[in-house]
Amino acid sequence: KENKNEFWKSFIKRNLITSFRGPSPLYRIKEILKTRNQNNPGFRINIFQPFHDEDYFSTLKNYSIYSDKFLGGIEKKDYYKLSLETMLVVFIS
């Protein structure tokens, strides 16, 4: 029962936006950061970067805030934990 309660506690703490695609102009991450900055600058954004365009990545850094995280590859259990904390997922296929 305690494990079940822990699951729901973590489930309620959804306060992240997460992009599971690498920073590239194709995925319009810059526009997401700009819009967040204008409308709700308190939302942290996690951006996975299994790859990235170096020039575009430099541009993104100009729009990021102190709590944004640019992540490389992570372990599967950490990926699932982060998914549970995510309120909005940006995933363009």
Buried (B, 14 or more C-beta within 10 A) or exposed (E): EEEEEEEEEEEEEEEBBBBBBBBBEEBBBBEBBEEBBEEEEEBBBBBBBEEBBEEBBEBBEEBBEEEBEBBEEEEEEEBEEBEEBBEEEBEEE
